[in-house]
């Protein structure tokens, strides 16, 4: 006689609900593991879109990762060359070390790393130049619009000031905030509004994003650190995610030796 399991002896309806609950718990556990992994890294692998998604996906805002940086090196030639006419550059143009950061104004990990980079620029004054580039994530509904607004502020000489304010007000990103910040910084409202409607500005943001993706950036923030006078055959160190200042300093110090 064939023996019955516990599930076999249950009424069909009870067996169904037992299976349903077990499946939900299994999926939840898997999601928790994946989310925890992303949080420890300081970024998550994502798809990159040319336009904002219909709805934002909330990202975790955990404490700074304590794990060692997940860093590798690539040829400097794979990183799009710095162009003073297009890129946003802070620091001495002749600084020994260049850091190219691909970022997203709506990304909480980018907010954390923004503070790290400001600290780096203070601690390595005259030795490091910071190049900021856009890489808006497809699941952040305001990422493209915020990047466009920052470019329109840049057109009036206020990129860094405007960018700082976007980071500080990350939870309030939207048309009203972009207009308010422009007013607070004394920007010409008509020029700013016309710029936001200019498709060429969105194309510029997307071009930056595509360049970062082609160089291997698959999450934000994603940064490259290399000697400013590096040749195409030299290497750049990749810093993935919102690594702590100590990790960034270690990469910089190795180049300053």
MOKA-V142882 format. One record per residue. N is the residue number from 1. RES is the residue in one small letter. SS is DSSP state (h for helix, s for strand, l for the rest). NEAR is the number of other C-alpha atoms within 12 Angstrom. D_FIRST is the distance of its C-alpha to the first C-alpha in whole Angstrom. Layout:
N&RES&SS&NEAR&D_FIRST  N&RES&SS&NEAR&D_FIRST
This chain:
1&x&l&3&0  2&x&l&5&4  3&x&l&8&6  4&x&l&9&9  5&x&l&9&13  6&x&l&11&16  7&x&l&16&17  8&x&l&15&14  9&x&l&12&15  10&x&l&15&19  11&x&l&12&21  12&x&h&12&22  13&x&h&13&25  14&x&h&15&25  15&x&h&17&22  16&x&h&15&25  17&x&h&15&28  18&x&h&18&26  19&x&h&16&26  20&x&h&14&30  21&x&h&14&31  22&x&h&14&29  23&x&h&14&31  24&x&h&14&34  25&x&h&14&34  26&x&h&14&33  27&x&h&14&36  28&x&h&14&39  29&x&h&14&38  30&x&h&14&39  31&x&h&14&42  32&x&h&15&43  33&x&h&14&43  34&x&h&18&45  35&x&h&22&47  36&x&h&21&48  37&x&h&19&49  38&x&h&28&51  39&x&h&27&53  40&x&h&28&53  41&x&h&34&55  42&x&l&39&57  43&x&l&42&56  44&x&l&31&53  45&x&l&25&53  46&x&l&23&54  47&x&l&22&55  48&x&s&35&59  49&x&l&28&60  50&x&l&29&64  51&x&l&28&63  52&x&l&28&62  53&x&l&20&58  54&x&l&13&58  55&x&l&14&57  56&x&l&18&57  57&x&l&19&54  58&x&l&15&54  59&x&l&25&55  60&x&l&24&54  61&x&l&23&57  62&x&l&21&56  63&x&l&19&59  64&x&l&30&60  65&x&l&28&58  66&x&l&18&58  67&x&l&21&57  68&x&l&21&59  69&x&l&29&60  70&x&l&24&58  71&x&s&25&61  72&x&s&19&62  73&x&s&24&65  74&x&s&23&66  75&x&s&24&69  76&x&h&28&72  77&x&h&21&73  78&x&h&26&69  79&x&l&41&70  80&x&l&29&72  81&x&l&28&76  82&x&l&30&77  83&x&l&16&80  84&x&l&14&82  85&x&l&10&83  86&x&l&22&79  87&x&l&28&78  88&x&s&32&78  89&x&s&29&79  90&x&s&30&80  91&x&l&27&82  92&x&l&19&85  93&x&l&23&85  94&x&l&18&86  95&x&l&27&83  96&x&l&27&82  97&x&s&37&78  98&x&s&42&76  99&x&s&45&73  100&x&s&43&72  101&x&s&46&69  102&x&s&49&67  103&x&s&46&66  104&x&l&49&65  105&x&l&44&67  106&x&l&43&64  107&x&l&48&61  108&x&h&37&61  109&x&h&40&61  110&x&h&46&64  111&x&h&35&66  112&x&h&35&65  113&x&h&39&66  114&x&h&39&69  115&x&h&22&70  116&x&h&27&70  117&x&h&39&72  118&x&h&25&75  119&x&h&20&75  120&x&h&32&75  121&x&h&29&78  122&x&h&19&80  123&x&h&20&79  124&x&l&26&80  125&x&l&21&83  126&x&l&19&84  127&x&l&28&82  128&x&s&37&79  129&x&s&37&79  130&x&s&41&76  131&x&s&40&75  132&x&s&44&73  133&x&s&47&71  134&x&s&50&69  135&x&l&51&65  136&x&l&46&64  137&x&s&47&60  138&x&l&31&58  139&x&l&29&56  140&x&l&36&59  141&x&l&29&61  142&x&l&35&65  143&x&h&46&65  144&x&h&42&67  145&x&h&42&69  146&x&h&47&70  147&x&h&47&70  148&x&h&44&73  149&x&h&46&75  150&x&h&46&75  151&x&h&41&77  152&x&h&39&79  153&x&h&40&80  154&x&h&30&81  155&x&l&27&83  156&x&l&23&85  157&x&l&21&85  158&x&l&27&82  159&x&h&32&79  160&x&h&31&78  161&x&h&24&79  162&x&h&35&77  163&x&h&38&74  164&x&h&26&75  165&x&h&30&75  166&x&h&39&72  167&x&h&33&70  168&x&h&23&71  169&x&l&23&70  170&x&h&26&67  171&x&h&23&65  172&x&h&20&68  173&x&l&32&68  174&x&l&25&69  175&x&h&22&72  176&x&h&16&74  177&x&h&25&73  178&x&h&35&75  179&x&h&30&78  180&x&h&25&78  181&x&h&34&78  182&x&h&35&81  183&x&h&20&83  184&x&h&17&83  185&x&l&25&84  186&x&l&19&87  187&x&l&28&85  188&x&l&22&87  189&x&h&22&85  190&x&h&16&85  191&x&h&22&85  192&x&h&32&82  193&x&h&26&80  194&x&h&19&82  195&x&h&25&80  196&x&h&31&77  197&x&l&18&77  198&x&l&19&78  199&x&h&17&75  200&x&h&16&76  201&x&h&30&75  202&x&h&31&72  203&x&h&22&72  204&x&h&26&74  205&x&h&40&71  206&x&h&31&68  207&x&h&25&70  208&x&h&40&70  209&x&h&41&66  210&x&h&27&66  211&x&h&27&68  212&x&h&36&66  213&x&h&33&62  214&x&h&18&64  215&x&l&29&65  216&x&l&29&61  217&x&l&41&61  218&x&l&31&58  219&x&l&38&58  220&x&l&47&61  221&x&l&46&63  222&x&s&49&63  223&x&s&48&66  224&x&s&45&68  225&x&s&43&71  226&x&s&44&74  227&x&s&32&77  228&x&l&31&79  229&x&l&21&81  230&x&l&22&78  231&x&l&16&78  232&x&l&18&76  233&x&l&16&74  234&x&l&20&74  235&x&s&24&71  236&x&s&35&70  237&x&s&36&67  238&x&s&38&65  239&x&s&42&64  240&x&s&41&60  241&x&l&45&60  242&x&l&47&62  243&x&l&40&63  244&x&l&33&65  245&x&h&31&69  246&x&h&24&68  247&x&h&31&66  248&x&h&41&69  249&x&h&29&72  250&x&h&21&70  251&x&h&33&70  252&x&h&34&74  253&x&h&22&75  254&x&h&17&74  255&x&h&26&76  256&x&h&19&79  257&x&l&10&79
